[in-house]
């Protein structure tokens, strides 16, 4: 029911497919996991295939391909364990959300981290190490 509501709130199947880099891809993938497109649809309302900011153009001429990421700053962020290993690069739109709430992907499961109101660091302090307790 959540999947149907998310697709319909985006404007239907055609709109969701138009967001995706590969329009024939599935929102539910191997082992019943959510695809990145589904995670992005639920988090930011757009079924973008990637987690970087904006769009990237690869190649030129007949070989030109446009791949899509997150179009604008998100209300809720996303962090992923895969970035540590160089498998993906999360953009600033997801790393620095409007609210201090992040969905954290660790291989096959998701958790939610948040900071109490007023406890999140100002944006100029985010590049310094954080203490975890």
N, C-alpha and C positions, 0 to 999 in steps of 0.2 A: 504494500500500500504506500509506503514511503517513496519507493522508486517511481511509482505511477504519479504521485503527487508532485515529485520533483520534476519529472518530464513534462507534465501538464503545465506546471508553473513557468517553465521555460518557453512554452508556446507549442509543445507537442514534439513528436518524434522527429519531424523534419527540421525543426529548430535545433534540437540536440545534435542531430547528425551534421548539421551545418557548422556547429562549433568544433567538431572533432577533426583531427588531421586525417584520419582514415574513417570515412563515414560508414563503412561496413563493419567497423569494430563493435564489440559487445561491451555493455556497461558492467556485466558480470563475467568474470574471466575464470581461468582454471581454479579448481578447488572451491568454487563459489565465492571467490574474493571479489571485492570492488575494484574496478579499473580506476586508473587515475582520473579519467573523464568523469566517472561517477562521484568520486571524492570531491573533485572540483565543482561539479554541479551542486552537490549538497552544501559545500562551504561558501561558494561565491556566486552561485546561480548560473554559471556558464560551464559547459562540458568541455573545457579546454583540455587538450591532451598532455600538456606540460605544466610545470610549476614555476618556470621562469617568468619574468615580467614581459608583457606585451607580445609582439610577434617577432619572429626571426625569419629572414629570407636566406635560403640556402641555394647556392648555384646561381647561374644566370642563363639568359636565353631560354632555349627549349628545356633545359634541365633545372629551371628555377622552381623552387618549392617553398611555400610559406608554411611555417609551423606556428601554432598558437599557444600562448601561455596565458597568464592571469592578466586581464585587461586594466585593472585598477586596484588601489589598496583595498584589502579585504577587512571585513568587520572582525573575523576570527582568522587566526593564522594557522599555518601548517609547518611543521618541522619533520624531517625524516632522517632516519638512521642511514639511509642509502647515500645521503650527501657526504657523510664522513668517508665513505669508500669511493667517492667520485662517480657514483652511478647517476646522480642527478644534481642539479644546482637550483635550489629554492631561491626565488627572487625576493626582493625587498617587500613587494606587495603582501606576501605571505609571512615573511619573517618579522615584519613590523606592522602587525594588524592595528586597526583602530581601537580595539578593546584588548586588554592584556589577557587574551585567551588563545591557546594554541592546541590544535589536534596534533598529536605526535604519532607518526607511523614508525613502528619498529618491526620490520620484516612482515609478519602476517597479522599483526594486531594493532589496534589504535588505543591511545590513552588521551586524556585531556589534562593539560596544565593550565593554571591560571594564576594571576597575581591579584591579591586583594586590592580594592580601589585605592589608588594613591601609592601603591607599593612598587609599581613598575618603574624601571629606570627611564629618565628622559632620553630622547633619541640620541643625544650627543654622548651619552654614557654607554650605549649598547655595544660598543666595540671593545669594551674592557671585559676581562673574565668575570664570570658570575660564580658565586658560592652556592653549592648545592648542599642541602641538609637532609 
